[in-house]
Amino acid sequence: MANPVNHFEILGKDGEALQKFYTDLFGWSIDANNPMKYGVVAKADNGIGGGVAASMDGTAMVTVYVEVDDLQAALDRAESLGGKTVMPPMDVPGGPKIAQFTDPEGNLIGLASGM
């Protein structure tokens, strides 16, 4: 079976403004009641959940996360195919393990395990 996309992130300079924008635009219920003010978008019946927040450096970006069994093995495979590891495997406090790489064209792709 193919690995599914299981999460998305929309990040930018002003996380609260982005959260308001997407709530007003799509009617998303976004819960940012956490210390990092990371806005969690609940999974819809026929969609995936995600997050809307400020990025660490103010850069705007959209990232999709793909569920894999072994983060390091997926990063190694991506590198063997011309990708580059951007973030090695890490534990998200209270959440899954994640990693990120860029594909040969420079697109940022996330990996997740345990979502």
Buried (B, 14 or more C-beta within 10 A) or exposed (E): EEEEBBBBBBBBEEBBEBBBBBBEEEEBEBEBEEEEEBBBBEEEEEEBEBBBBBBEEEEEEEBBBBBBEEBBEBBEEBEEEEBEBEBEBEEEEEEBBBBBBBEEEEEBBBBBBEB
